[in-house]
Amino acid sequence: MRVRRRRNSNLDSNTPTSLGSLPSGNFGAKDNLQAYKSGQGDTEECLKLSWYHIPVQSCWLVDVRAVGLLLAGLIGLFHAWCVYSIHENLLWFSHLKEVEREISFRTECGLYYSYYKQMLKAPSIQQGLYELIYDNTTESRRTINILQRMNIYQEVFLSILYRILPIQAYLEPIYFYIYTVFALQTVYVIALFITSWLLSNSWLAGALAGVWYILNRVDTTRVEFTISLRENWSIPFLALQVAAITCYLRPQLKPIQKRVVLWLVFVATFCFCLTWQFNQFVLLVQALIIFTLDCLDFFTAEQVVSLYLIQVLSLLLVWLLQFCNSMILGSLVLSFIVSALFIRHFQTGLKTGGFVRRIGKLCLHTLLVLALTFIINYSTKRILQLKSDEHIFKFIKVKLGFGATRDFDASLYLCEEAFGLLPLDTFERLAGTVLLYPYLCTLTALFILFLLVALSNLSSSGSGPTSREKEERTFSMSPDVAYNLLHTIFFGLLAFSTMRMKYLWTGHMCAFAAFGICGKEVWTLYLKVLHCNTKTTMRLIRYSVPILILAFLYYKFWPRLMEEISELREFYDPDTVELMEWIRLKTPKRAVFAGSMQLLAGIKLCTGRVLTNHPHYEDMALRERTREVYQIYARQSAEEVHKILSSVGADYIVLEDSICYERRHSRGCRLRDLLDLANGHIMDGSGENEPDLVPASHPRFCEAIKTDVPPYSSLFTRVFKNKTFHVCKLKKPKKKKKADSGA
């Protein structure tokens, strides 16, 4: 797909936005005023309002929380409008034909959207669900349960919602789908706003977090051009879960408030797990955070058990909804949580004794939990014969430096830029929006404080420090701050190791940096060092610095943002459009197509034809089939390729010049190189080859078939060709005549 610039560049962009905000405390302004009059309350809350020229006597007229939530909603809606406008103006989406709109859903995005389209085309909801549970078009000669294999309940839910709502006459199905995804971005920004607000007790922090998220859009989201990607559905729920956990960990919550917030944590965790197949790995990182904070006495036993059980219940409920998907039962996170709770229950006296003794106990505790985790996980996978996530662990093994590999599946990931290390230019962009510097200052100060508090906790005798001991300390850190600190550290390390995972980190990075600017914790540390830690200085800095940053961001980036939104381009991919129209008009409806995973997903969406393979890679049998089908780009004989394609029921193969003559990747990472290495053949081009590789005895199939000479012409017929694609039809091999035995 290519996007070309449109000549007309007029766009009306009169959308108002507000970057200002009022700080907030833990309760309403009316309560503050009553407490202030009685001489028992916090005068700072009323002073905050009077700083904005609101008289103290009228504090009760202002519901700070309502205004803060309203501002959160406005910033979230503004971001949703931004990504919608960029998506529209990048493709001129509203003026595209239906086939062009569907082609814009690239790779696995097209596969997921095809099930939404399939549900809408079904005669009834029941029939649509039946076709998903007994699907025989996604993988040829196989009947698979799509609801079990893939996380597409969001497509099912939206298709049902579209059917029952009276909106068919006003809104096309594709717009209902993309509007929902963009609306989730509003939820995402609101969650970041609330997280920063809860941590800092000032919704100036929430406003700053939302503005930073919008301005760093290149590094915080890619929703405008990968709409149906699973992460765009799930990460907003993860942000909502983090906000709910932050609220749950705040001190002095009433029991009823704790129960309500725990339900919010459960709902957000469940929605996150239901919408992304990689949920288990994200929850594993989160479980490690909880484990660390438990060991260092930042969490109570009730908090630890509650958060662990929510993760377990969410995963088990998704397991049931996905028809007992064995990949969930065999996940590391379930094994880890079971091990942590089991060892924690039986290892009594873990948090007693002196410093050295406690360190020894914690080391033993950690080793026991890790050992039991791997025993349970290994046993579960052997019992269930689970190999669905094998390729991921091969990728992680090589990523951690435990040797090179010729494994085709792992190499596919390792050679993609998205799975490489985080590029350094990411930090240049983050520094340009004044996000990186306050983030690093906040991270450094709080991490030092975290270490001091952790050492103090481990040094205290008994089962953890009492509340009185915590109050008497020079330094302290609340559980919600400790959790968010480790959250940004752990997911930051994950982002450094794998660029695609940065979207789990950068959003929370905005909220964490805003908390550092507007909260008391960081400023208290720095002002104590400078010996000027007074209430007046603290108040002046907490509210003047974020306002100055917001003013600077508005001055520098508002014109640039409006220019980016108003830049008009249009979708341009005539070769793919021509291919899809030819397939739709010239081939049987039950024809089976073989080719690259990315292209086949588009063929399913645009034409509804049967596929041999597809991009959803979490199945061992599918990975083996994909490797076999990809021999069309390897050095194999015509007979061998025809045999492979016939065994999977293919009627047509689609060859792409962009793969056959690939130049995007360097030597060793081109698809044809990965196939040569897996087959033990020497790679194309100049360069070193490993000594055990041998020259192939056949030419590259995707090149040789274009010569139309035997044996290629006797086994394949070219039926379509343009500048990008070549489609060949498989001929049925002629049966040899049996010799007449009676002659």
Disulfide bonds with the S-S distance in Angstrom:
Cys415-Cys669 2.14
Cys660-Cys702 2.02
